[in-house]
Amino acid sequence: MDNSWSFVTDFIFLSVLMVLAAIIKARIPAMRRLIIPTSMIAGFIGLLMGPEILRLIPFDVDMLGAIVYHLMAIGFIALSLKDRQVQSSPAVVNSGMLIVSTYLLQGIIGFGLLLILVQWFYPDFFPGIGLLLPLGFGQGPGQAYSIGTQWEELGVVGGGNLGLTIAGIGFIWATVIGIILMNFLIKRKGFKQEFGDAVEPKPVVEKSAPDEIPLSDAIDKLTYQIALIGVIYLITYLTIVGLDIVLTPLGTFGATLAQLFVGFHFLIGSLYAVLFRVILNKVQDKGLKLEHSPNNYLLQRIAGFSFDYMITASIAAISIYALREYIVPVILITTLGGLFTIFYLVWIIPRVFPKDALSNTLGFFGMQTGTISTGMALVKAVDPYFKSNTADNLVMGSGTALLFGFPLLLLLNVPVVGFVQNDPVMYLYTFLGLALYLAVLIGALWYRTRQTKTVE
């Protein structure tokens, strides 16, 4: 069969795995009680049945990597195109700072431990792979794979596969350890859940906008949403190509930076989508009605589809054999990273969100080791009607985290530049930068929460 079927066959295999996982999740009582996402179950089935273990499914691992890379950008663009009410409150800002501070802590643990291991045991390793911990745990498999793959282009062996593996282990922490943490915290006095006079919310139903595409129009509603995402992705691609043309002639540093921008394609696409949404809102505020406009419901469905398939493909693409030389460092950084994430969140969240400490601790832990869906699943176990502020903190805080996380994205580039230029002092700059920024954010959180208590 010709190569044109490679993508299609892998997509078919992923689809079969998703259906199989959904049946298992629905039919087996023990699986229903677990908070593991269906896409994650499908991914581990794919890993088991893939070319490295049972060899029942002939996955093209490189194609799976490409699927992960592009679906991540599509999902982020779809979410960024959604029209949303932007809230500005102390809790939302604090949530963003809390999320980024956890990334920084994970980065310090991962990077610091790899520096020690490289110094004493693994002199040929790139210590920057420790920074895949916050990417895999906090950001998910898409980002970890994307950045790790770009590091491979610069000479780092196995970067993409390491990112996928760390993200996969992160899901285990979010689900298995998350359940253990939940049962432990419920018994602790400092983690009381106070819902006040909140009432049970009604189900949220996305409504069609009055001016959107009618069903009888020449273009389908879903088709238009996908076409709009495609246009923004085209602009993203042209931007990456333009940056490569401009930066590559500048020497090693420029070429390295250009390659790193390829890994941040999802962020570039998100920024273009947000810009488009802002311009569109301005135009509509001036009374200029557009026949075709983004639809929140369909965009959410596109994002959900993208992330579900991305998670399944990312786990199925993990290479067991390629991990053999990295197995000890990976186990060490994920174990320490998971433990320190628990200690940090258990310590800081009762100070930031004292009224809803239990649900916020579980929600942020689930999100900071897995995805927002695993975080929400843990929240639902202790707050089934979402009467606390946790859901808003997770969703809206993720938006403000983008602003606070920008310096961290810059720091991620420093070690690989030092690696390419053989300048180890860059590693020291990175570690100091992470520690300093973490201290700044913790200090800001302490000041803001103290000010809030004073006002109350």
N, C-alpha and C positions, 0 to 999 in steps of 0.2 A: 504494500500500500504506500502511496506517495506521501511526502512530508506534509502536504497541505492538511492531512487529517490529524496531525500530531496534537494541535491545540484542541480540536473537536473531541478526539478520543479521551484526552485528559479531562475535559469538561464533563463528558459523559460519565467517566469513572467517578469524578467528584459528586455528580448528581446522584448516582446510584448509592454512594456512601451516605449522602445526606438523607435520602429516603430510608435507607437501612437503619441509620442512627435514630431517625424520628420514630420508626416503628419500635425499636428497642426501648427508647425513652418512654413511649406511651404504653407498651405492653408489659414491661417488667416493673413491678411495684418498687423494688429497691432502687432502680434507676430514676423513677419518678420522684423519689424523695431526695435525691441528690441535686445539687445546684449546678451541676456541670452542664454547660451549654451543649445543645445538640451538635453544633458545628465542631466542637472540640471532640466529642465522641466519634464523629465521622472521621476526623483527622487521625485519631489514634488507631481506628480500624484500618484506615488507609496506610498508616505506617506499618502495621502488623502484616497487612496483605501485600505490601509494596515489594519492590525489587530486591530489597536487602534482607528481608526476613522470610516470609512464605513464598514470595515471588509469584503471587497469583494475579497481581495487577501490574502490567508493564508501564508504570508511570515514567514519563520523561521528566526527570528532576529539574533540569534547566527550564523546561516549560512551566513547571509548577512555580518556580522562582519568579518567572516573568509574570505569571498570573497574580501572584502575591503583590508584586511591585506595582502593577497597573491598577488592580482593584483597590488598593489602598488609596491611590490618588483619586479614583472615581468616587469612592465613598466619602472622602474628605470634601471634595468639591460639591457633592450632593448635599451634605450637611451644611456647608457654608452658604449655599444658595438659599436655604430656608429663610423665610421671613419670621423673625422672632422679636418678642418684646425684650429689649435690652434693659435689665434691671441694674441699678447701681445701689448697692446696700453694703454695709460693713461685712455681712456674712458672705456675700458673693466674693468680695475682694479678699477676705481672709481665706476663703476656700482656695482661690487661685494661688495665694502665697503658700498655703499649706501643701498643695499638690507639688509645686515646684521645689519646696524645701525637702520633700520626701525624695524627689528625683535626685537632688543634690546629695542627700545622705547616702542613697544607694550608689551614686557615682563615686563618692569618697570611699565607701566600703569596697566596691569592686575594683576601682583603680588603685587604691592604696594596697590592697591585698596582692594584686598582680605585680605591682612594683616590688614588693617583698619577694614574691615567688621568682620573678625574673632575676633579681639580684642574687638569690641563693640557690635556686633549683632549675629554672628554665631560662637560661641566658638568651636563647634564640627566639623567645616569644615576644610579641608586641604587647607592652603593658596596657595599651589603650583598649584592648579587648575587654578589660574590666568595666569600661564605660558602656558596654552592651547590656550591663545589668539594669540601669534605669531605663534604657530603651526597650529591652525585652520585658521587664517586669511592669514598668510604668506606662510605656507607650504601646506595647503590643508587638506581635510578630512582624507586621508590615514594616514599621519603622526600623526595627532591629535588623531585619533582613536587608532593607534598602541601604542603610548606612554601612552595614557589614560587607555587603557586596561591593560598594564603592571603595571600601578599604582594600578589598581583594584586588581591585584594579590598580591599586597603588603598591601592591606587594605583600599585603597581609594575608597569610594563608588561612583559608577556611572561615573568613569573617562572616559571610552570609549564613552559613550553616550554624555557626556558633550563636548568632542572633536568634535564629529559629529555635534552637535547643533551649536557650535561656528563657525565651518566651513560653515554650511548652512547659518547662519546669515551673514557671510563674503561674500558669493555669492550675497546676497541682497545688501550689501554695494557696491560691485564691479559693479553691474549692475544698480540698481535704483539710488543710490547716485552718481554713476559714471557718469550717463547721466546728472544729475543736476550739478555736478561739471564741466563737460565739457562745458555746456552752460554758466556757470558763468565765467569760465576762458577765454573763447573766447573773452569776452568783456573787459578783463583787459589789460592794456597797456604793462605790464611787461611780457606778455606771447605771444610774436610774434613768428610766425613760419617762419624760414628762410631756404629755401631749396637750395639756391645757384644755381649752374648750373647742378644740378642732373637731370638725364634723367629717363624717365619711365622705370623701369626694366622689363625684360622679365620674363615670368613665370618660376619658378624653376622646372626643371624636373629631377628626379633622374634617372641616367643611370646605366645600368648593367655593372659590372666590366668585363673585357675581360676574366678573368680566373675563373669566378664563375660557379656554377653548371648549365649545359645545361638542357633544358627542357626534353631531352631524357634520362637523367641520372636515375640511380636506386632510387635516393632519391629526393623528391621534394624540390624546393628552400625554401618554407615556412617551410616545415618539418625540414629542417636542422637548420634554425634560431631558431625555437622553441626548438629543441633538444639541441642546444648550450646554450640557456637560462636555460634549465632544468639542464644541467651539472653544470653551475655556481651557480644555486640555490641549488643544492645538496652540493656543497662545502660550500656555506653559511650556510646551515643547519648543516653540520658537524662541522663548526666553532662554531656555537651557542651551540651545544651539548657539544663540547670540553670545551668551556668557562664555561659552567654550571658545568661540572665535576670538573674542576680545582678550580672554585671560591666558590661554595656552601660549601665545608668543611671549608672555612675560617671564618665562623661565619655569623652574621647578615649582616655586610657590604658586604661580598663576595656574599651572596645569593641575596641581593638587587641589586648589580651590575650585577650579572648574569641575573637576571630577566629583567633589563633595556636593556641589550644587545639584548634580544629577541625583544624588541620594535624598536631597531635600525637595524633590519634585512635588511631593504631596503638600508641603508647606507653601510653595510658590503657587500651586493651583488653588489652595484655600484662600490665599490672599487675593488672587484675581477674582475668585467667586464672591468674596466679601465686598470687594470694590464694586463689582457689578451690582450686587444687592443694594449697596448704599446709593449708587447712582440711580438705580431703578426706583427706589423709595423716594428720592428727591424729585424725580420726574412725575411720579404719581401724586406726590404732595402738591405739585403745582397744577394738578387737574388734568394732566395729559394721560388719558386712559390708553392702555395697550391691549390689543386683542389677545395677545399671547403673553402669559406671565408664568413664573415658576409656581409649582403647586407643592405645598408643604407635605401633603400626604404622600404623593408619588415620590418626591425626593427622599423622604424617610424610608420608603420601601426600597428604592434603589440603593441607598446607603446600607440598609439591612442586608439586602442580597449580596452586596459587595463584600461586606465584612464577614458574613457567614462563610462564603466561599473562600475568602482570603484566609480565615482561620483554619478551615479544613485543609486547604492546599499547603499552608505553612507547616502544619504538623506532619502531614504526609510526606513533605519534602525533606524532613530531617534525615541526615545521613549518619547512621550509627557508626559505620567504619571510619568516617572522617573525623569522628569525635574521640577516637581512641587515645590520641596523644594529649587531648585537652580535657579528658574526663575528670582528672583530679582537680585542676583549677576551676572547672565549671561547677563541680559539686561544692567546692569550698565557697566560691563567691555567691552561689545561689542560696546556700544554707545560711551563711552569715548575713547576706542581704535580706533574706526573709525574716530572720530573727530580729535584726536591727530595725526593720520596718515595723514589726509588731511593737517592739519596745518604744520606738519613737512615737507612733500613733497613740498607743495606750497612755503615754506620758503627756502629749501635747493636746490631744483633742478634748479631754475634760476641761482644759483651761481655755480653749477657743470656743467650744460649743458645750458648755456645762449642762444645759437643759436637755440636750439630746445626745449625750455622750456615747451611749451604747450603739445606736443606729448609725451615727456618724463614724465611729471607729470601725465598725464592720464594713460600712459602705466604702470608706476611703481605703481600707485594707484590700477589699476585693478589687477595687479599681486600680490600686497601685501595684498589684501583683498580677492582675489579669486584665479585664476590660471593664467598662462601665456596666455591662450586663451582669457580670459576676458580682460586682459591687451592689447593684440593685437587688439581685437575688438574695444576698445576705441580709440586706435591709428589710426585704419583704418578710423574712423569717421572724424578725422581732417587731416589725412595724407593718403588718399586712395591709393596712389601709393607707399607708404613706401619709400619716398625720403629722409626722415630724418634718423638719426643714431639710432633711438629708437629701432627698431627691433633687431639690433646687440647688443645694450646695454642690452636688456632684456634677450636674449638668451645666449650670451657669458658671461654676468655678472652673470647669474645663476651658471655658471661653476666656476668662481672665488669666488663666495659667499660660495661655499663649503669649501674652504680653510679658509676664514675669519670667517666662522660660526662654526668651530670646537670648539673654546673656549666656545661658547654659548651652544653647545651640552653637554659639560662637566658641565656647570652651571645648566642645566636642571635637572641633577641627584642629586644635592646637597640638595634641599628641601625634596625630598622623603626619602633620607637617614636620614635627621633630623626628619622626621615624624616617620619612622620606629624605630629609636633609641630614640625617645622622647627628642630631643635636639633642642629646638627652636632657639638657636643661629645660627644654619645653615641657617635659613631664613634670618637673618641679613647679613650673608656672601654672600648669593645669591643676595640680593638687592644691596649691595655695589659692588659686582662683575659686575652686569649688568650696573650700573651707571658708573663705572670706564671704562669699555670696550666701552660704548657708547661715553664717553668723548674722549677716545683715537681715535676712528674711525672718529668722527666729526673733531677733531684736525688734523688728517691725511688728511681728505678730504679738509679742509681749506688750509692746507699747499700745497697740490698737485695742487689744482686749482689756487692758487696764483702763484705757480711756472710756471704753464702753461701760465698764462697771462703775466708773466714777459718775458718768452721766445718769445711769440708772439709780 
